[in-house]
Amino acid sequence: MKHIVILYDSRTGTTKQAAAWIKEGLQSVDDVRADCFSIQEADLAVVRGADGVILGAPTYFASLPGAMKTWLESHAAGLGFAGKLGGAFATEQYVHGGGETTIQELLTFELCCGMAVYSGGSSFGTPIIHLGPVGLSGNIEEFRELFETYGKRFATFCTKQSL
Ligand SMILES: Cc1cc2nc3c(=O)[nH]c(=O)nc-3n(C[C@H](O)[C@H](O)[C@H](O)COP(=O)(O)O)c2cc1C
């Protein structure tokens, strides 16, 4: 059994919705248990016990929100990320609004903590996911399959690893 936790920030609910779809994708894979927390409500003991962690954020000025960066920096020592599998996703308002930059920053944080990171990958065909999934807040429903597929791929990869 692999346990995967999603940790997200969300002010107006879009990233929270994306996180819920990723959780559905994770749970569609056998022998995977998934939990989903906002950073404000995160149970750090549960996070520390996970095999994999996926971070998600809205895009603010082509970056992650300052509040989430502050939260990650202040909790880094207690997250227990080292040696685990990490992933990241983002939402944005505009096409080319910086969602991929946000994901890169989240993945960089995970790498600094000693995680191995997974993107979702292009080798599985459509939907192509290079760094992680990004959804647009104006029509987030159209990205449901993308987020669910990412969750499924992440969980499938995680179950094959002995990290
Ligand atoms: C302060 C602020 C800055 C933002 N900057 C960007 C931006 O640079 N690019 C973009 O595409 N959207 C930007 N947005 C829009 C949000 O990224 C987008 O609506 C997101 O999906 C909101 O997520 P949430 O509903 O989970 O809070 C910004 C929103 C706020 C409040």
PDBQT file of the ligand as one rigid body, heavy atoms in Angstrom, charges set to zero:
ROOT
HETATM    1  C1  LIG A 201      -2.530  38.335  -6.446  1.00  0.00    +0.000 C 
HETATM    2  C2  LIG A 201      -2.857  37.465  -7.639  1.00  0.00    +0.000 A 
HETATM    3  C3  LIG A 201      -1.931  37.319  -8.655  1.00  0.00    +0.000 A 
HETATM    4  C4  LIG A 201      -2.214  36.532  -9.767  1.00  0.00    +0.000 A 
HETATM    5  N1  LIG A 201      -1.275  36.389 -10.756  1.00  0.00    +0.000 NA
HETATM    6  C5  LIG A 201      -1.543  35.612 -11.830  1.00  0.00    +0.000 A 
HETATM    7  C6  LIG A 201      -0.563  35.436 -12.866  1.00  0.00    +0.000 A 
HETATM    8  O1  LIG A 201       0.554  35.917 -12.804  1.00  0.00    +0.000 OA
HETATM    9  N2  LIG A 201      -0.892  34.675 -13.934  1.00  0.00    +0.000 N 
HETATM   10  C7  LIG A 201      -2.141  34.086 -14.054  1.00  0.00    +0.000 A 
HETATM   11  O2  LIG A 201      -2.386  33.404 -15.059  1.00  0.00    +0.000 OA
HETATM   12  N3  LIG A 201      -3.075  34.207 -13.071  1.00  0.00    +0.000 NA
HETATM   13  C8  LIG A 201      -2.799  34.956 -11.983  1.00  0.00    +0.000 A 
HETATM   14  N4  LIG A 201      -3.726  35.062 -10.964  1.00  0.00    +0.000 N 
HETATM   15  C9  LIG A 201      -4.959  34.267 -11.058  1.00  0.00    +0.000 C 
HETATM   16  C10 LIG A 201      -4.875  32.952 -10.267  1.00  0.00    +0.000 C 
HETATM   17  O3  LIG A 201      -3.654  32.279 -10.476  1.00  0.00    +0.000 OA
HETATM   18  C11 LIG A 201      -5.984  31.987 -10.700  1.00  0.00    +0.000 C 
HETATM   19  O4  LIG A 201      -7.232  32.594 -10.696  1.00  0.00    +0.000 OA
HETATM   20  C12 LIG A 201      -5.967  30.744  -9.825  1.00  0.00    +0.000 C 
HETATM   21  O5  LIG A 201      -6.610  29.679 -10.487  1.00  0.00    +0.000 OA
HETATM   22  C13 LIG A 201      -6.662  30.981  -8.482  1.00  0.00    +0.000 C 
HETATM   23  O6  LIG A 201      -6.557  29.797  -7.724  1.00  0.00    +0.000 OA
HETATM   24  P1  LIG A 201      -7.453  29.553  -6.423  1.00  0.00    +0.000 P 
HETATM   25  O7  LIG A 201      -8.912  29.665  -6.869  1.00  0.00    +0.000 OA
HETATM   26  O8  LIG A 201      -7.126  28.181  -6.001  1.00  0.00    +0.000 OA
HETATM   27  O9  LIG A 201      -7.106  30.598  -5.425  1.00  0.00    +0.000 OA
HETATM   28  C14 LIG A 201      -3.464  35.863  -9.855  1.00  0.00    +0.000 A 
HETATM   29  C15 LIG A 201      -4.391  36.026  -8.812  1.00  0.00    +0.000 A 
HETATM   30  C16 LIG A 201      -4.094  36.806  -7.723  1.00  0.00    +0.000 A 
HETATM   31  C17 LIG A 201      -5.118  36.944  -6.609  1.00  0.00    +0.000 C 
ENDROOT
TORSDOF 0
